[in-house]
Every structure is written in structure tokens, then in C-alpha cells.
Amino acid sequence: MEYLELLKNLLLSLVTLLSGGDVSQVEPPVPEVAAPVVSQEFRSQGLLTNTDIHSIDLSEVLNGGPGKDGIPSIDNPTFISIQEADKIEDGETEGLAVSINGEHRFYPYTILVWHEIVNDTVGGKDISVTFCPLCGSGIVFDRTLEGGLTTFGVSGLLWESNLLMYDRATETLWSQAKGEAVVGEQTGEKLTVLDSDLISFESFKNKYPNGEVLSRKTGYTRAYGFYPYGDYEQNDTYIFPISNTDTRFDGKELMYVVPLTNSSAAFPRAALLTEGSATLTTDEGVLTAQTNDGSITVLKDGVVLPGYHEMWFSWATHNAEGGFVWEQ
């Protein structure tokens, strides 16, 4: 190939000289850049993810049913007042509460279960509020990547029964549970987790009477208020295969999770709310968990650590090595 390229350049120079041109003005040929390799399985989903770059076994990535954006993220969310939401949402409706720089917003699961991702800006912070119904993981991320600001969408693919998000800048796939890029150009990059609270609408309006609630006027027609997964959260079955073999807790028991620098810590939510407090020794120091009116806060050296909620099977699968668990 190098010989052919050299011959091509010599011929080009000769033609230029014979035609009276200046050989110094001849532009060297620009090398062709190889197009990203996209597997047929991903392409059939409508994705252009570079599958040549990945940190997980691609054979473990499963088709969840809907294609790319088949479950549509909410990219232009609108909000209503507590008084308006009181006419729509039941007081016991659970959701994610986000409080940033004095701005307080509530994202009901009655809406999130149908969209899984809300791209929003709260208190001047660009965030993605994410929820995977299959593993109960409600996680809020900063959506500013190394390459700049992006939004996230639902790829329609799953890994370990967990939502694989894609960023609209590069179509890299991100494991929601790990908060990490696993297939595509950004593989290995991690997202910053922002603090969120899993509480009822009743608790939210008592805590933040001037807060805002995600509106059901999303631009889509969905059966908001109807849970499409039946008794999935209570039964012992999984819709998609998982590799978790850690049975210290029931697979679908909800955990409060705190990401650490090189590991992760988990507290069983129900037991912690009953006890009221707990301490857990990790490789990064002692964590102190406290509860207040259904909310959980974890501190290290007096500093609040951001946390989120996730079913045990999912946390145990994604943190099989190096994870720390509070057990009574």
C-alpha cells in the first residue's frame, strides 16, 4: 500500500509539471478515516454506536423490545405547581425529588415509568433524571460530558436487565446502573451522580410547598397513573436474564446506594428506615446514614454524599467486586 501511495504522488507531481503547474502547490492526498463499525444488531435498533469499542461482552446486550427512542425521553419538560399536581397525583405516588440551588422538583414514577429519562435543567445544573423499572434504579446524572453538554435517550437495549442509555452527541451506550459508558466512543467515561430523594408526593409537598411537579403534558399519549409491569416489583421472576448470584437479600429489595471513588456502598432501604440510622465501614472511611420522614442521608466526615435507589440484584450484579453492604 505504501508503494502504491508513493507511485500515486509521483504521477500527480509529473502531471502537474507537464501542465506547467507548481509542484509545491500540490496538496498531498488526505488519508481516509475509517467509518465507525456498527454491528447489524445495533443498526437494526436505529443506533450508530461504534461497536468496535466496548468494555462489556456484546453478546450480553439484549434487545428490550422497543427500538431506539421507542420509549421516548422527555427533552422539554414542563412543570406544574403543588396545588395543580394535588388534583392529579395521589399523595402516595412515589417519585424522585431533586433539589439544586434552591430549586425543587418532583418527578413522579407515574410518568417516569413510561419515559425512563427526563433531560432537564434545575438550579442552573443540566441533569438527566433516569429510571429503569426493571431494576428500580432511579438515578440523577450531570449530563455534561468531557466533550460538552448532551442529552440522553433510551436505546431500547439492556445489559443485566438494566437500561442502556445513549448520548445524543456520540450515540455511545451508557449503563445506567454503573453510570459508565460501556459501548462506543466514550467507553470508560463515567457520569457524575447527583443527589436525589425517593419520596411520596405527600412528603414532597410538605417538604417543599413551593416546589414544582413534572407535568403529564409531555407531548405523548400514555396511560399515566397505570403501572404497566403488573406485580413485577413483588414477584420473584425477572423478565430478562441476570447473572447475579448474591442472595444475601431478596433480589428485588430496594437499596439506598452511595457511589464511592472506587467502589459503592448499599443500605437496605426498609431496614434503614426502621432503624433510623446506621454506620458502615468502607475502604474510604466510615459512612453514617440517617433518616428523616422517609428521606435518607449518608455522610462521610460530616459531608453529605449523593445517593440513589436500586434493587439488590442490580446493585449486587454491577458491584460484585469491591462493594460494601450494611447488614443488621
ABEGO torsion letter per residue (X at the ends): XAAAAAAAAAAAAAAAAAAGBBAAABBBBBBBBBBBBBBAAAAAAGBABBAABBABBAAABBBAGBBBGABBBBABBBBBBAAAAAAABBAABBBBBBBBGGBBBBBBAAAAAAAGBBBBBBGGBBBBBBBBAAAGBBBBBBABBAAEBBBBBBAGBBBGGBBBBBBAAAGBBBBAAAGBBABEAABGBBBBBBBBBBBBAAAAAAABAABBBBBABAGBBBBBGBBAAEAAAABABBABBBABABAABBAABBBBBBBBAABBBBBBAAAAAAAGBBBBBBAAEBBBBBBBGGBBBBBBGGBBBBBBBBBAAAAAAAAABGBBBBBX
